[in-house]
Amino acid sequence: MYFTIFSLTIAVVWVSFFAILISIFRKQMSVLQYFSIYPLLIVLLFCILRMFLPLELPYTVVIESENILPQIQSFLVTPLFDSSCINISPAFLLGIIWFAGAVIIAARRIRTYHRFWHLLNFLPAADKESQPKIRKIIVHSAVKSPAIVGCIHPVIILPDIDFEDEELLGIFIHEMAHYRHKHHFIKLVTESICICFWWNPLLKKLSPETAHALEMHADKTACAKLTQPQQRKYLSRIIKVIGNINQPNISNAFSCSFVEETEEAKLKQRFIMILGNHYKNKRKYNLIVLACILTIFLLSYSFVLQPHSEPTPADFGYTEPIDKKRYYIIETENGYDFYEYPNRLIDHMENIGEELKHLQVYKSKEEAKKK
């Protein structure tokens, strides 16, 4: 079990695949109606695990490319500018651009969150007798959707709208579900993946799809605690909040809002799942779904691609020029055998590298013994 640049590359490919799979599952109402949101959450979990475990396992098969990948590798490591002190290659430049882009995006996110949290600390609490776990509750006109912020001492923020008691009950259950299920942490992790691999267009929708899946997860928790009439009130307050979102909101990307997405298709999904009682229906085949997705996850470790390369003298501990009086090569049917006198086999090669071309090549051991 070890980490290489090639295992990281294949991990990024599989994370992109899982991100696409999340989007596909989310758009299929038949999947959500029958299996609820469990496929989304399971794929999201494996997506995060695959990114944080980019390893080669004992059963991983290394597939070597002899044409395309070696050419790409050669291009990336070929120096564009080479001196005694500096060696600049395309790989170095791409690494600098990658790192700089991630740092700039992360700095912007952190600065935005810092300003947002500073504003929350400045605003007065609307209710001093909130639950012990809640630091304070803020009501402000700049807030367009109820939200909860913070993983340890959360703050609930509410828009300046007149809510009935039953409407507030559903909102608090929804937001506390975000807190209990650690949705803030999940959003932070997926946001970090998107920041780190900002250049990957396949991961562009990972954050919004994750946010929508977490909203439905909170809806599921709320529906389990609300009666049918209260669920209708719950839907009516979603409509009320949507009508209030007509200008920029102060809520931050790392908060968990009551209405995260105003996209029509996603809102329609939330309504269908609640009105159709699809969160409460028991599913018989969730274990089968888990087994299938787990199989895909394990298969993602089954192979890794890397460019084919011949061993160099340094690989065998030789750093000095090869002495042709000590070493020789025997030509075989499928390549060449590298020997040390008198008959110690060092390695088999398909081709003779530049550093070995000065050695004597014999047709057989018998011919080598005669020399």
C-alpha positions, 0 to 999 in steps of 0.5 A, a space after each residue: 500500500 503506497 502513494 505515487 503521482 500515478 495513484 493520485 492521478 487515477 484517484 482524480 479520475 475516479 473522483 470525477 466519475 463519482 461526481 458525475 454519478 452523483 449528478 446522474 442519480 440526483 436527476 433520476 426521480 425513479 431512483 430517489 423515489 424508490 431508494 430515497 437519498 441513500 444512493 446519493 449519500 453513499 456515492 458522496 461518501 465514497 467520492 470523499 474517501 477515494 480522494 483522501 485515499 489515493 493509494 495503490 493497494 496490494 491487489 492493484 494491477 499496474 498497467 504500463 503504457 509504452 507509447 502515449 504516457 511515456 511521450 507525455 511524461 517526456 514532454 512534461 519533464 523536458 527542460 524549457 530552461 536549464 542552468 546550473 541552478 534552475 531547471 524549468 520544465 512544463 511540469 514545473 510551470 503547470 505545478 506552479 499554476 495549479 498551486 497558485 490557483 488553489 491558493 488564490 481561490 482558498 484565500 478568497 473563500 477564507 476571506 469571505 468566510 472571515 467577513 461573514 463570521 465577523 458580521 454574525 458576531 457583530 449582529 445582536 441575538 434575537 433570542 437569548 434563551 435559545 437551545 444550549 447547543 445554539 450560540 445565538 439566533 439572529 434575525 436580519 433583513 439581509 438574510 434571505 433564507 434560514 441557515 445554520 453556521 458553525 460546527 461547534 457553536 452554531 449560529 442560526 440566522 433567520 430572514 426578517 419574515 413573520 413565521 408561524 410557530 409551526 413554520 419555525 418548528 420545521 425550520 429549526 428541525 431542518 437546521 439542527 439536522 444539518 448540525 447533528 449530521 455534520 453537514 458543515 464538515 461534508 460541505 467543507 471537504 467537498 469545497 476543499 476538493 473543488 478548490 484543490 482541483 479547480 482546473 477539473 471541469 468534471 468537479 464543477 458541479 460537485 459542491 452544488 450537488 452535494 449541497 442539494 443532497 444535504 438539503 434533502 437529507 435534512 428534509 428527510 429528518 424533518 419529515 420524520 418528526 412532522 405530521 402530514 399537516 406540519 409537512 404541508 406547512 413546511 412546504 409553504 415556508 419553503 415557498 415563502 423563503 423562495 419569494 424572499 430570495 430576490 437579492 444577494 444573500 449574506 449567507 456563506 458557502 460554508 453555511 447550511 441554508 433552508 433553501 440552498 438552491 433555487 433551481 426549479 428542477 431541484 426544488 421540484 424534487 424536494 416537493 415531490 419527495 415530501 408530498 409522495 412520502 418517499 422519505 418514509 417508505 421502507 426500501 427492500 434493496 438498500 443493501 444491494 445498492 450499497 453492495 453495488 456502489 462498494 464494488 465500484 469503489 473497490 474496483 477503482 483501486 484495481 488498476 493504475 496507469 503509468 508510463 513504461 520505463 527501462 531500469 537505469 544503472 542508478 536503479 541497481 545502485 550504480 551511479 558511476 559510468 558502467 565499466 565495459 570490462 566488468 559488465 556485458 549484455 547477452 542478446 535473447 529472443 525477447 530482449 537483452 540480459 544485463 550481466 556482471 562478469 563472470 555470469 551474474 545476471 542483473 536484469 532483463 531489458 527489452 531495449 538497451 539504454 543509452 548508458 549501456 550502448 557502449 557495452 559488448 553484446 554477445 549472442 550467448 554465454 558461451 560466446 561471452 566466456 570466450 572473450 
